[in-house]
Amino acid sequence: MVRRWLAVLALLWAGAAVAADTLHIGSKRFAESYILGEMLKQVAAPHAQVEHLQGLGNTAIVLAALQAGRIDVYPEYVGTIDLEILKHAQPTSMEQIRKELAVMGLGVAVPLGFNNTYALAVRGGTDAPRKLSELAGRDLKFGLSHEFIGRVDGWQGLAQRYGLAQRPEGLDHGIAYEALKRKQVDVIDVYSTEARIAQYGLRVLEDDRSYFPRYDAVLLYRLDAAKRFPAAWKAIGQLEGCISEQDMIAMNAAAEINGVSFDRVARDWLAAHPLPGADVANAPAAAAAAATERASMRTAVVSAESKRAASVPAVVSGESERAASAPAVVSAVSESAASLPAVASERDASASSPDGGVAPAARASLLAKIFDQNLWRLTRQHLTLVLLAVALACVIGVPLGVLAAALPRLRQFVLGLTGVLQTIPSLALLALLIPLLGTIGTVPALVALVVYALLPIVRNTCTGLLQVSPGLMLAAKALGLRPAQRLIHIELPLALPVILAGVKTAAVLSVGTATIAAFIGAGGYGERITIGLALNDNDMLLAGAIPAAILALLTQGLFELLERTVINRQRLSVKSP
């Protein structure tokens, strides 16, 4: 027995050692961050074991993961570090930023070469505003990302600078473009390197009072990362100054418009732009193969909106003379398409048929995304979260239900507490758990799922025990059974169908709720949903939602079968002499 435990401990120690030797790269939940994260992974992979934790969430969540040591580096922007993370009222020098970050055990390095400033955009048209100052006093509906609304350098300061009295609605950035297109909102926040600005024919408003600082792309990292992974860090450093704004727009176009995977976009760019000292043995062949498809890249990005090209304004450059000197989005994408090997569009296959139905190619595209190589990995992660959460909730919830049934004075408190916990918004609970637990990923996701699974288990356990016939309890007392014996041999078996119904409810709810785990890097089907939101890709959203729905139905069916089995056995035991 001792040897077995020693073997288990040795395996755990070995696993921890392997994890400690892995360079963990994080990314936020939008296409550009995914692409840059994949690029860092591919550059570092020849020199170290690397893991990319995709789409962890907004700045606060990714920063918490970095400070907790769950990730070692992630792409960030100077303006965000300066004003949002360090809470400066005004932009400061890079030297001051580095000094303050060092106190936190963090550093900033490797400026990637492009500025991705915040901006506001409206639908193109002759009567549309052209400057931010023209928004004041207009009856316009603002649909802004939740992060932009809450940021120090976001809506509050912008509204004060320009005298904007409108009240914005919080809107996920991934669906904001469609909302603007359908005239559900009139103004959205954008990133100046987003390809969808051109795709949707939007007008980026000039920041005529110079509110937004520069948002130069850099790497925010733990100071010990460079020492732990010297070769990988040296390779990553070769990216400094290599990515232009036109390159980034084209890469975003490949992912957001063409539907090319993030890792493929990064791989193609690296093939076309070999870094000094990098292993580029296969790069020429890859670049040559991809070059044959550049024409399709131009067509997908530019011709889709060619009718609106004349109305597409310049992208806000972040400079004081940005309105005059910033290149137009369409021309920027067109020029950079020649330097970025592209893959033939996968989105074209998902077009609707002329009669309004879904074309066979669209069904094939959806099925391909559902049954891709990640399906088993995501299923395993999702099942692990659900099974562990429900098991732990049973271990905690059944005793609490027994306590509530046995002690009337505590009953309302226990049921009320579990009910209140159920009402906490899932993302808010995750945001609270990350700093409390000092980590992201499976642990905080598991705690959140256990919290949400408690109420039906506790309530049904209490209800089932209270429904046991008082006559049976009196008979048990007359036979001299002690309270523990009555509970184990009479009350719990009779209450089991009701308890199982509560566990079934908890399990089905957990299957759906577990999709939020992907927002903090715990994986599961929610990983596809977050990517779908980032790209406004309905097929990818369905590729995550459909397996989750099927798993929920299977879970409900298995529990109903188990309930019938238990009930039938109880009936047989009653009939037997």
C-alpha positions as a Python dict, from the first residue, in 0.01 Angstrom:
ca = {
    (1, 'M'): (0, 0, 0),
    (2, 'V'): (280, 242, 92),
    (3, 'R'): (455, 167, -235),
    (4, 'R'): (138, 245, -429),
    (5, 'W'): (101, 582, -259),
    (6, 'L'): (468, 659, -320),
    (7, 'A'): (421, 573, -687),
    (8, 'V'): (118, 803, -711),
    (9, 'L'): (308, 1086, -543),
    (10, 'A'): (601, 1032, -778),
    (11, 'L'): (371, 1058, -1079),
    (12, 'L'): (214, 1376, -945),
    (13, 'W'): (556, 1526, -878),
    (14, 'A'): (671, 1431, -1228),
    (15, 'G'): (359, 1589, -1378),
    (16, 'A'): (419, 1908, -1182),
    (17, 'A'): (780, 1914, -1299),
    (18, 'V'): (671, 1878, -1663),
    (19, 'A'): (416, 2158, -1619),
    (20, 'A'): (683, 2379, -1463),
    (21, 'D'): (906, 2322, -1771),
    (22, 'T'): (632, 2433, -2012),
    (23, 'L'): (619, 2785, -2153),
    (24, 'H'): (254, 2889, -2117),
    (25, 'I'): (136, 3153, -2362),
    (26, 'G'): (-198, 3327, -2309),
    (27, 'S'): (-427, 3524, -2535),
    (28, 'K'): (-737, 3737, -2501),
    (29, 'R'): (-1072, 3659, -2658),
    (30, 'F'): (-1045, 3825, -2999),
    (31, 'A'): (-895, 3713, -3329),
    (32, 'E'): (-578, 3923, -3326),
    (33, 'S'): (-478, 3800, -2983),
    (34, 'Y'): (-541, 3438, -3086),
    (35, 'I'): (-320, 3484, -3394),
    (36, 'L'): (-35, 3648, -3203),
    (37, 'G'): (-53, 3379, -2936),
    (38, 'E'): (-24, 3110, -3203),
    (39, 'M'): (269, 3295, -3359),
    (40, 'L'): (455, 3304, -3027),
    (41, 'K'): (385, 2935, -2980),
    (42, 'Q'): (521, 2839, -3321),
    (43, 'V'): (832, 3054, -3286),
    (44, 'A'): (912, 2914, -2940),
    (45, 'A'): (815, 2550, -3009),
    (46, 'P'): (1154, 2440, -3151),
    (47, 'H'): (1324, 2554, -2830),
    (48, 'A'): (1086, 2456, -2548),
    (49, 'Q'): (768, 2273, -2461),
    (50, 'V'): (493, 2527, -2528),
    (51, 'E'): (122, 2548, -2449),
    (52, 'H'): (-111, 2817, -2580),
    (53, 'L'): (-409, 2890, -2353),
    (54, 'Q'): (-645, 3050, -2601),
    (55, 'G'): (-910, 3311, -2535),
    (56, 'L'): (-875, 3336, -2158),
    (57, 'G'): (-1096, 3644, -2139),
    (58, 'N'): (-1053, 4016, -2096),
    (59, 'T'): (-751, 4205, -1962),
    (60, 'A'): (-834, 4149, -1594),
    (61, 'I'): (-858, 3770, -1630),
    (62, 'V'): (-545, 3729, -1844),
    (63, 'L'): (-346, 3959, -1614),
    (64, 'A'): (-458, 3758, -1310),
    (65, 'A'): (-340, 3442, -1484),
    (66, 'L'): (-4, 3604, -1555),
    (67, 'Q'): (42, 3723, -1197),
    (68, 'A'): (-60, 3383, -1062),
    (69, 'G'): (201, 3210, -1280),
    (70, 'R'): (-56, 3017, -1482),
    (71, 'I'): (81, 3177, -1799),
    (72, 'D'): (424, 3324, -1869),
    (73, 'V'): (357, 3573, -2149),
    (74, 'Y'): (75, 3714, -2360),
    (75, 'P'): (31, 3984, -2628),
    (76, 'E'): (-76, 4318, -2486),
    (77, 'Y'): (-86, 4684, -2588),
    (78, 'V'): (112, 4972, -2438),
    (79, 'G'): (-195, 5191, -2388),
    (80, 'T'): (-372, 4912, -2200),
    (81, 'I'): (-71, 4851, -1975),
    (82, 'D'): (-25, 5221, -1907),
    (83, 'L'): (-383, 5329, -1839),
    (84, 'E'): (-575, 5012, -1753),
    (85, 'I'): (-324, 4792, -1568),
    (86, 'L'): (-107, 5058, -1402),
    (87, 'K'): (-401, 5301, -1367),
    (88, 'H'): (-214, 5610, -1487),
    (89, 'A'): (-431, 5912, -1553),
    (90, 'Q'): (-210, 6014, -1846),
    (91, 'P'): (29, 5820, -2074),
    (92, 'T'): (375, 5780, -1922),
    (93, 'S'): (718, 5681, -2049),
    (94, 'M'): (817, 5322, -2122),
    (95, 'E'): (1089, 5350, -1859),
    (96, 'Q'): (831, 5434, -1592),
    (97, 'I'): (605, 5151, -1712),
    (98, 'R'): (890, 4898, -1685),
    (99, 'K'): (983, 5023, -1339),
    (100, 'E'): (629, 4981, -1204),
    (101, 'L'): (579, 4643, -1370),
    (102, 'A'): (905, 4515, -1221),
    (103, 'V'): (759, 4563, -873),
    (104, 'M'): (482, 4322, -979),
    (105, 'G'): (736, 4071, -1112),
    (106, 'L'): (638, 4155, -1470),
    (107, 'G'): (808, 4306, -1770),
    (108, 'V'): (724, 4445, -2113),
    (109, 'A'): (934, 4375, -2421),
    (110, 'V'): (938, 4286, -2791),
    (111, 'P'): (739, 4566, -2958),
    (112, 'L'): (589, 4379, -3251),
    (113, 'G'): (580, 4674, -3489),
    (114, 'F'): (217, 4786, -3519),
    (115, 'N'): (-26, 5012, -3339),
    (116, 'N'): (-380, 4882, -3284),
    (117, 'T'): (-564, 5177, -3140),
    (118, 'Y'): (-918, 5186, -3010),
    (119, 'A'): (-1166, 5373, -3227),
    (120, 'L'): (-1539, 5418, -3274),
    (121, 'A'): (-1705, 5326, -3602),
    (122, 'V'): (-2039, 5391, -3770),
    (123, 'R'): (-2208, 5271, -4088),
    (124, 'G'): (-2070, 5438, -4400),
    (125, 'G'): (-2282, 5698, -4576),
    (126, 'T'): (-2282, 6059, -4685),
    (127, 'D'): (-2476, 6173, -4379),
    (128, 'A'): (-2273, 5969, -4129),
    (129, 'P'): (-2049, 6155, -3882),
    (130, 'R'): (-1677, 6169, -3960),
    (131, 'K'): (-1536, 6287, -3628),
    (132, 'L'): (-1594, 6185, -3268),
    (133, 'S'): (-1688, 6543, -3183),
    (134, 'E'): (-1985, 6514, -3421),
    (135, 'L'): (-2147, 6245, -3203),
    (136, 'A'): (-2244, 6489, -2927),
    (137, 'G'): (-2612, 6576, -2927),
    (138, 'R'): (-2708, 6312, -3184),
    (139, 'D'): (-2975, 6052, -3112),
    (140, 'L'): (-2748, 5751, -3161),
    (141, 'K'): (-2748, 5409, -3000),
    (142, 'F'): (-2406, 5298, -2877),
    (143, 'G'): (-2326, 4925, -2859),
    (144, 'L'): (-1986, 4899, -2690),
    (145, 'S'): (-1789, 4603, -2558),
    (146, 'H'): (-1819, 4548, -2184),
    (147, 'E'): (-1444, 4591, -2140),
    (148, 'F'): (-1442, 4925, -2325),
    (149, 'I'): (-1729, 5053, -2111),
    (150, 'G'): (-1542, 4969, -1790),
    (151, 'R'): (-1186, 5062, -1890),
    (152, 'V'): (-1009, 5368, -1755),
    (153, 'D'): (-916, 5460, -2112),
    (154, 'G'): (-1260, 5366, -2241),
    (155, 'W'): (-1609, 5509, -2247),
    (156, 'Q'): (-1611, 5719, -1930),
    (157, 'G'): (-1310, 5930, -2025),
    (158, 'L'): (-1417, 5946, -2389),
    (159, 'A'): (-1764, 6071, -2294),
    (160, 'Q'): (-1611, 6341, -2075),
    (161, 'R'): (-1363, 6451, -2342),
    (162, 'Y'): (-1627, 6480, -2614),
    (163, 'G'): (-1933, 6567, -2404),
    (164, 'L'): (-2124, 6252, -2497),
    (165, 'A'): (-2444, 6209, -2295),
    (166, 'Q'): (-2561, 5885, -2459),
    (167, 'R'): (-2586, 5571, -2245),
    (168, 'P'): (-2412, 5277, -2415),
    (169, 'E'): (-2536, 4919, -2410),
    (170, 'G'): (-2289, 4640, -2333),
    (171, 'L'): (-2240, 4416, -2635),
    (172, 'D'): (-2001, 4130, -2703),
    (173, 'H'): (-1744, 4250, -2954),
    (174, 'G'): (-1786, 3941, -3170),
    (175, 'I'): (-2148, 4026, -3257),
    (176, 'A'): (-2121, 4406, -3258),
    (177, 'Y'): (-2057, 4425, -3633),
    (178, 'E'): (-2373, 4232, -3717),
    (179, 'A'): (-2573, 4448, -3476),
    (180, 'L'): (-2441, 4760, -3650),
    (181, 'K'): (-2514, 4616, -3995),
    (182, 'R'): (-2873, 4534, -3894),
    (183, 'K'): (-2914, 4887, -3751),
    (184, 'Q'): (-2971, 4755, -3401),
    (185, 'V'): (-2698, 4996, -3287),
    (186, 'D'): (-2542, 5301, -3451),
    (187, 'V'): (-2192, 5319, -3301),
    (188, 'I'): (-1951, 5043, -3194),
    (189, 'D'): (-1596, 5032, -3065),
    (190, 'V'): (-1338, 4875, -3295),
    (191, 'Y'): (-968, 4797, -3310),
    (192, 'S'): (-801, 4978, -3599),
    (193, 'T'): (-636, 4662, -3737),
    (194, 'E'): (-964, 4468, -3768),
    (195, 'A'): (-1034, 4351, -4122),
    (196, 'R'): (-1409, 4354, -4061),
    (197, 'I'): (-1402, 4735, -4075),
    (198, 'A'): (-1354, 4706, -4451),
    (199, 'Q'): (-1576, 4401, -4487),
    (200, 'Y'): (-1874, 4585, -4338),
    (201, 'G'): (-1796, 4917, -4506),
    (202, 'L'): (-1768, 5107, -4179),
    (203, 'R'): (-1645, 5459, -4121),
    (204, 'V'): (-1387, 5495, -3846),
    (205, 'L'): (-1438, 5827, -3670),
    (206, 'E'): (-1146, 6065, -3642),
    (207, 'D'): (-1024, 6118, -3285),
    (208, 'D'): (-1010, 6495, -3338),
    (209, 'R'): (-940, 6570, -2971),
    (210, 'S'): (-662, 6308, -2940),
    (211, 'Y'): (-822, 6105, -2663),
    (212, 'F'): (-685, 5760, -2740),
    (213, 'P'): (-316, 5692, -2668),
    (214, 'R'): (-101, 5466, -2884),
    (215, 'Y'): (-169, 5096, -2846),
    (216, 'D'): (155, 4951, -2976),
    (217, 'A'): (154, 4571, -2958),
    (218, 'V'): (409, 4431, -2711),
    (219, 'L'): (458, 4124, -2495),
    (220, 'L'): (370, 4137, -2126),
    (221, 'Y'): (560, 3863, -1944),
    (222, 'R'): (680, 3730, -1611),
    (223, 'L'): (1038, 3838, -1545),
    (224, 'D'): (1146, 3482, -1469),
    (225, 'A'): (1024, 3355, -1808),
    (226, 'A'): (1331, 3483, -1994),
    (227, 'K'): (1559, 3302, -1747),
    (228, 'R'): (1360, 2978, -1748),
    (229, 'F'): (1335, 2959, -2127),
    (230, 'P'): (1640, 3147, -2265),
    (231, 'A'): (1643, 2986, -2610),
    (232, 'A'): (1269, 3022, -2662),
    (233, 'W'): (1275, 3381, -2538),
    (234, 'K'): (1561, 3466, -2776),
    (235, 'A'): (1358, 3324, -3065),
    (236, 'I'): (1050, 3521, -2960),
    (237, 'G'): (1261, 3837, -2943),
    (238, 'Q'): (1326, 3809, -3317),
    (239, 'L'): (965, 3914, -3377),
    (240, 'E'): (1050, 4267, -3264),
    (241, 'G'): (937, 4521, -3522),
    (242, 'C'): (849, 4253, -3779),
    (243, 'I'): (470, 4287, -3803),
    (244, 'S'): (329, 4593, -3979),
    (245, 'E'): (-25, 4725, -3942),
    (246, 'Q'): (-97, 4608, -4297),
    (247, 'D'): (31, 4259, -4211),
    (248, 'M'): (-193, 4244, -3904),
    (249, 'I'): (-499, 4360, -4097),
    (250, 'A'): (-436, 4091, -4358),
    (251, 'M'): (-391, 3820, -4094),
    (252, 'N'): (-711, 3928, -3922),
    (253, 'A'): (-884, 3913, -4262),
    (254, 'A'): (-763, 3558, -4319),
    (255, 'A'): (-913, 3449, -3987),
    (256, 'E'): (-1225, 3665, -3968),
    (257, 'I'): (-1329, 3673, -4334),
    (258, 'N'): (-1170, 3366, -4495),
    (259, 'G'): (-1228, 3145, -4192),
    (260, 'V'): (-867, 3024, -4183),
    (261, 'S'): (-761, 2871, -3852),
    (262, 'F'): (-547, 3085, -3621),
    (263, 'D'): (-252, 2846, -3625),
    (264, 'R'): (-258, 2833, -4007),
    (265, 'V'): (-264, 3213, -4032),
    (266, 'A'): (39, 3237, -3802),
    (267, 'R'): (221, 2957, -3985),
    (268, 'D'): (166, 3117, -4326),
    (269, 'W'): (292, 3455, -4208),
    (270, 'L'): (604, 3298, -4057),
    (271, 'A'): (662, 3106, -4381),
    (272, 'A'): (651, 3431, -4578),
    (273, 'H'): (861, 3621, -4322),
    (274, 'P'): (1134, 3382, -4199),
    (275, 'L'): (1301, 3512, -3885),
    (276, 'P'): (1681, 3533, -3850),
    (277, 'G'): (1819, 3201, -3728),
    (278, 'A'): (1481, 3028, -3754),
    (279, 'D'): (1438, 2683, -3905),
    (280, 'V'): (1314, 2784, -4247),
    (281, 'A'): (1398, 2466, -4436),
    (282, 'N'): (1037, 2417, -4533),
    (283, 'A'): (943, 2783, -4550),
    (284, 'P'): (1007, 2839, -4925),
    (285, 'A'): (792, 2541, -5021),
    (286, 'A'): (515, 2650, -4788),
    (287, 'A'): (531, 3004, -4919),
    (288, 'A'): (525, 2886, -5282),
    (289, 'A'): (224, 2664, -5221),
    (290, 'A'): (41, 2941, -5043),
    (291, 'A'): (131, 3201, -5306),
    (292, 'T'): (-98, 3033, -5560),
    (293, 'E'): (-393, 3129, -5341),
    (294, 'R'): (-313, 3498, -5292),
    (295, 'A'): (-565, 3599, -5554),
    (296, 'S'): (-844, 3434, -5355),
    (297, 'M'): (-727, 3629, -5050),
    (298, 'R'): (-763, 3958, -5234),
    (299, 'T'): (-1102, 3857, -5367),
    (300, 'A'): (-1234, 3746, -5027),
    (301, 'V'): (-1118, 4061, -4850),
    (302, 'V'): (-1167, 4332, -5109),
    (303, 'S'): (-1428, 4235, -5366),
    (304, 'A'): (-1686, 4144, -5101),
    (305, 'E'): (-1714, 4514, -5029),
    (306, 'S'): (-1594, 4661, -5359),
    (307, 'K'): (-1919, 4848, -5407),
    (308, 'R'): (-1863, 5025, -5078),
    (309, 'A'): (-1489, 5079, -5114),
    (310, 'A'): (-1529, 5445, -5198),
    (311, 'S'): (-1701, 5510, -4867),
    (312, 'V'): (-1454, 5326, -4647),
    (313, 'P'): (-1251, 5585, -4458),
    (314, 'A'): (-898, 5577, -4334),
    (315, 'V'): (-823, 5376, -4024),
    (316, 'V'): (-739, 5586, -3722),
    (317, 'S'): (-362, 5562, -3693),
    (318, 'G'): (-323, 5686, -3338),
    (319, 'E'): (-94, 5973, -3446),
    (320, 'S'): (-192, 6335, -3403),
    (321, 'E'): (-232, 6364, -3781),
    (322, 'R'): (-405, 6028, -3808),
    (323, 'A'): (-696, 6151, -4019),
    (324, 'A'): (-473, 6269, -4301),
    (325, 'S'): (-207, 6002, -4303),
    (326, 'A'): (-374, 5674, -4206),
    (327, 'P'): (-410, 5429, -4499),
    (328, 'A'): (-750, 5310, -4604),
    (329, 'V'): (-847, 4972, -4470),
    (330, 'V'): (-925, 4821, -4807),
    (331, 'S'): (-596, 4929, -4965),
    (332, 'A'): (-404, 4816, -4659),
    (333, 'V'): (-554, 4471, -4686),
    (334, 'S'): (-499, 4460, -5061),
    (335, 'E'): (-133, 4557, -5034),
    (336, 'S'): (-58, 4318, -4751),
    (337, 'A'): (-240, 4030, -4917),
    (338, 'A'): (50, 4000, -5157),
    (339, 'S'): (289, 3941, -4869),
    (340, 'L'): (72, 3705, -4667),
    (341, 'P'): (19, 3352, -4801),
    (342, 'A'): (-350, 3280, -4769),
    (343, 'V'): (-564, 2970, -4767),
    (344, 'A'): (-870, 2932, -4986),
    (345, 'S'): (-1180, 3053, -4812),
    (346, 'E'): (-1360, 2805, -4594),
    (347, 'R'): (-1645, 3048, -4531),
    (348, 'D'): (-1751, 3044, -4897),
    (349, 'A'): (-1865, 2686, -4845),
    (350, 'S'): (-2109, 2798, -4579),
    (351, 'A'): (-2322, 3021, -4801),
    (352, 'S'): (-2697, 2973, -4809),
    (353, 'S'): (-2867, 2816, -5109),
    (354, 'P'): (-3077, 3038, -5340),
    (355, 'D'): (-3404, 2905, -5203),
    (356, 'G'): (-3317, 3021, -4854),
    (357, 'G'): (-3217, 2678, -4725),
    (358, 'V'): (-2874, 2571, -4612),
    (359, 'A'): (-2652, 2455, -4896),
    (360, 'P'): (-2489, 2110, -4877),
    (361, 'A'): (-2149, 2279, -4854),
    (362, 'A'): (-2266, 2466, -4545),
    (363, 'R'): (-2374, 2142, -4379),
    (364, 'A'): (-2039, 1987, -4472),
    (365, 'S'): (-1855, 2284, -4322),
    (366, 'L'): (-2052, 2259, -3998),
    (367, 'L'): (-1999, 1883, -3974),
    (368, 'A'): (-1628, 1928, -4041),
    (369, 'K'): (-1605, 2173, -3751),
    (370, 'I'): (-1803, 1948, -3519),
    (371, 'F'): (-1599, 1637, -3596),
    (372, 'D'): (-1256, 1795, -3624),
    (373, 'Q'): (-946, 1657, -3453),
    (374, 'N'): (-1025, 1846, -3131),
    (375, 'L'): (-1364, 1682, -3068),
    (376, 'W'): (-1237, 1404, -2842),
    (377, 'R'): (-1010, 1639, -2646),
    (378, 'L'): (-1292, 1887, -2587),
    (379, 'T'): (-1536, 1607, -2499),
    (380, 'R'): (-1291, 1463, -2248),
    (381, 'Q'): (-1237, 1804, -2088),
    (382, 'H'): (-1611, 1876, -2075),
    (383, 'L'): (-1697, 1536, -1929),
    (384, 'T'): (-1422, 1565, -1670),
    (385, 'L'): (-1554, 1900, -1551),
    (386, 'V'): (-1915, 1777, -1534),
    (387, 'L'): (-1841, 1445, -1363),
    (388, 'L'): (-1609, 1595, -1103),
    (389, 'A'): (-1845, 1885, -1034),
    (390, 'V'): (-2152, 1665, -988),
    (391, 'A'): (-1961, 1414, -774),
    (392, 'L'): (-1827, 1687, -545),
    (393, 'A'): (-2169, 1853, -532),
    (394, 'C'): (-2321, 1521, -418),
    (395, 'V'): (-2054, 1480, -150),
    (396, 'I'): (-2136, 1828, -18),
    (397, 'G'): (-2504, 1859, -107),
    (398, 'V'): (-2647, 1531, 25),
    (399, 'P'): (-2515, 1585, 382),
    (400, 'L'): (-2642, 1943, 370),
    (401, 'G'): (-2984, 1816, 260),
    (402, 'V'): (-2986, 1562, 544),
    (403, 'L'): (-2895, 1840, 787),
    (404, 'A'): (-3170, 2066, 652),
    (405, 'A'): (-3430, 1788, 686),
    (406, 'A'): (-3322, 1695, 1040),
    (407, 'L'): (-3294, 2051, 1179),
    (408, 'P'): (-3591, 2273, 1088),
    (409, 'R'): (-3415, 2580, 1230),
    (410, 'L'): (-3130, 2544, 980),
    (411, 'R'): (-3350, 2442, 688),
    (412, 'Q'): (-3430, 2786, 554),
    (413, 'F'): (-3072, 2905, 604),
    (414, 'V'): (-2923, 2611, 410),
    (415, 'L'): (-3177, 2628, 128),
    (416, 'G'): (-3155, 3007, 116),
    (417, 'L'): (-2774, 3004, 101),
    (418, 'T'): (-2761, 2754, -186),
    (419, 'G'): (-3032, 2952, -364),
    (420, 'V'): (-2837, 3277, -333),
    (421, 'L'): (-2521, 3110, -464),
    (422, 'Q'): (-2720, 2995, -766),
    (423, 'T'): (-2805, 3356, -856),
    (424, 'I'): (-2444, 3478, -882),
    (425, 'P'): (-2363, 3545, -1251),
    (426, 'S'): (-2123, 3281, -1379),
    (427, 'L'): (-1860, 3515, -1523),
    (428, 'A'): (-1869, 3730, -1210),
    (429, 'L'): (-1814, 3422, -994),
    (430, 'L'): (-1519, 3314, -1209),
    (431, 'A'): (-1369, 3662, -1187),
    (432, 'L'): (-1394, 3644, -806),
    (433, 'L'): (-1250, 3293, -785),
    (434, 'I'): (-939, 3360, -994),
    (435, 'P'): (-771, 3598, -744),
    (436, 'L'): (-899, 3395, -447),
    (437, 'L'): (-759, 3066, -577),
    (438, 'G'): (-456, 3222, -745),
    (439, 'T'): (-502, 3028, -1069),
    (440, 'I'): (-711, 2992, -1381),
    (441, 'G'): (-829, 2685, -1565),
    (442, 'T'): (-988, 2373, -1419),
    (443, 'V'): (-982, 2457, -1047),
    (444, 'P'): (-1190, 2781, -1046),
    (445, 'A'): (-1419, 2638, -1316),
    (446, 'L'): (-1477, 2329, -1104),
    (447, 'V'): (-1553, 2534, -793),
    (448, 'A'): (-1806, 2743, -987),
    (449, 'L'): (-1978, 2434, -1127),
    (450, 'V'): (-2001, 2278, -780),
    (451, 'V'): (-2161, 2597, -647),
    (452, 'Y'): (-2425, 2592, -922),
    (453, 'A'): (-2495, 2219, -879),
    (454, 'L'): (-2563, 2241, -504),
    (455, 'L'): (-2917, 2382, -502),
    (456, 'P'): (-3108, 2099, -679),
    (457, 'I'): (-2917, 1831, -486),
    (458, 'V'): (-2966, 1993, -144),
    (459, 'R'): (-3330, 2078, -208),
    (460, 'N'): (-3425, 1735, -343),
    (461, 'T'): (-3240, 1553, -64),
    (462, 'C'): (-3427, 1756, 196),
    (463, 'T'): (-3761, 1712, 16),
    (464, 'G'): (-3714, 1338, -32),
    (465, 'L'): (-3634, 1280, 335),
    (466, 'L'): (-3931, 1487, 451),
    (467, 'Q'): (-4164, 1279, 231),
    (468, 'V'): (-4078, 953, 409),
    (469, 'S'): (-4390, 820, 583),
    (470, 'P'): (-4404, 908, 956),
    (471, 'G'): (-4555, 564, 1018),
    (472, 'L'): (-4243, 396, 883),
    (473, 'M'): (-4027, 612, 1107),
    (474, 'L'): (-4233, 517, 1413),
    (475, 'A'): (-4204, 150, 1321),
    (476, 'A'): (-3828, 186, 1287),
    (477, 'K'): (-3807, 347, 1630),
    (478, 'A'): (-4018, 69, 1776),
    (479, 'L'): (-3771, -183, 1635),
    (480, 'G'): (-3495, -4, 1824),
    (481, 'L'): (-3308, 135, 1522),
    (482, 'R'): (-3077, 424, 1601),
    (483, 'P'): (-3107, 754, 1403),
    (484, 'A'): (-2806, 670, 1184),
    (485, 'Q'): (-2948, 325, 1108),
    (486, 'R'): (-3288, 473, 1022),
    (487, 'L'): (-3122, 723, 790),
    (488, 'I'): (-2905, 469, 607),
    (489, 'H'): (-3146, 175, 586),
    (490, 'I'): (-3486, 344, 558),
    (491, 'E'): (-3489, 718, 489),
    (492, 'L'): (-3218, 748, 221),
    (493, 'P'): (-3333, 441, 21),
    (494, 'L'): (-3692, 568, 20),
    (495, 'A'): (-3579, 921, -73),
    (496, 'L'): (-3338, 797, -342),
    (497, 'P'): (-3569, 857, -645),
    (498, 'V'): (-3621, 1220, -541),
    (499, 'I'): (-3248, 1265, -470),
    (500, 'L'): (-3160, 1120, -811),
    (501, 'A'): (-3399, 1366, -975),
    (502, 'G'): (-3203, 1649, -811),
    (503, 'V'): (-2870, 1501, -921),
    (504, 'K'): (-3009, 1468, -1275),
    (505, 'T'): (-3106, 1836, -1277),
    (506, 'A'): (-2762, 1932, -1146),
    (507, 'A'): (-2585, 1719, -1408),
    (508, 'V'): (-2785, 1857, -1701),
    (509, 'L'): (-2734, 2215, -1580),
    (510, 'S'): (-2362, 2148, -1536),
    (511, 'V'): (-2328, 2032, -1897),
    (512, 'G'): (-2454, 2371, -2013),
    (513, 'T'): (-2280, 2580, -1749),
    (514, 'A'): (-1946, 2407, -1815),
    (515, 'T'): (-1919, 2593, -2145),
    (516, 'I'): (-1814, 2904, -1949),
    (517, 'A'): (-1501, 2717, -1836),
    (518, 'A'): (-1337, 2797, -2169),
    (519, 'F'): (-1341, 3167, -2080),
    (520, 'I'): (-1069, 3099, -1821),
    (521, 'G'): (-875, 2832, -2006),
    (522, 'A'): (-1040, 2513, -1876),
    (523, 'G'): (-1135, 2388, -2222),
    (524, 'G'): (-1447, 2194, -2312),
    (525, 'Y'): (-1703, 2270, -2580),
    (526, 'G'): (-1704, 2633, -2469),
    (527, 'E'): (-1366, 2671, -2640),
    (528, 'R'): (-1541, 2655, -2976),
    (529, 'I'): (-1809, 2895, -2856),
    (530, 'T'): (-1553, 3157, -2750),
    (531, 'I'): (-1378, 3129, -3086),
    (532, 'G'): (-1713, 3158, -3263),
    (533, 'L'): (-1793, 3473, -3067),
    (534, 'A'): (-1451, 3620, -3145),
    (535, 'L'): (-1495, 3557, -3519),
    (536, 'N'): (-1874, 3599, -3538),
    (537, 'D'): (-1869, 3247, -3687),
    (538, 'N'): (-2208, 3079, -3650),
    (539, 'D'): (-2075, 2741, -3761),
    (540, 'M'): (-1811, 2746, -3489),
    (541, 'L'): (-2072, 2851, -3232),
    (542, 'L'): (-2293, 2559, -3336),
    (543, 'A'): (-1993, 2324, -3334),
    (544, 'G'): (-1967, 2395, -2962),
    (545, 'A'): (-2337, 2423, -2880),
    (546, 'I'): (-2458, 2109, -3061),
    (547, 'P'): (-2223, 1861, -2884),
    (548, 'A'): (-2310, 2026, -2550),
    (549, 'A'): (-2682, 1986, -2622),
    (550, 'I'): (-2634, 1622, -2725),
    (551, 'L'): (-2434, 1554, -2409),
    (552, 'A'): (-2709, 1715, -2199),
    (553, 'L'): (-2973, 1493, -2363),
    (554, 'L'): (-2761, 1182, -2310),
    (555, 'T'): (-2708, 1278, -1946),
    (556, 'Q'): (-3080, 1324, -1890),
    (557, 'G'): (-3157, 993, -2060),
    (558, 'L'): (-2904, 801, -1849),
    (559, 'F'): (-3041, 946, -1525),
    (560, 'E'): (-3400, 871, -1623),
    (561, 'L'): (-3298, 512, -1693),
    (562, 'L'): (-3127, 500, -1353),
    (563, 'E'): (-3437, 643, -1182),
    (564, 'R'): (-3661, 380, -1341),
    (565, 'T'): (-3421, 105, -1234),
    (566, 'V'): (-3425, 227, -872),
    (567, 'I'): (-3804, 261, -866),
    (568, 'N'): (-3854, -86, -1016),
    (569, 'R'): (-3621, -239, -758),
    (570, 'Q'): (-3810, -68, -476),
    (571, 'R'): (-4140, -204, -609),
    (572, 'L'): (-3996, -555, -632),
    (573, 'S'): (-3862, -534, -277),
    (574, 'V'): (-4205, -424, -150),
    (575, 'K'): (-4382, -712, -329),
    (576, 'S'): (-4135, -978, -214),
    (577, 'P'): (-4239, -1156, 114),
}
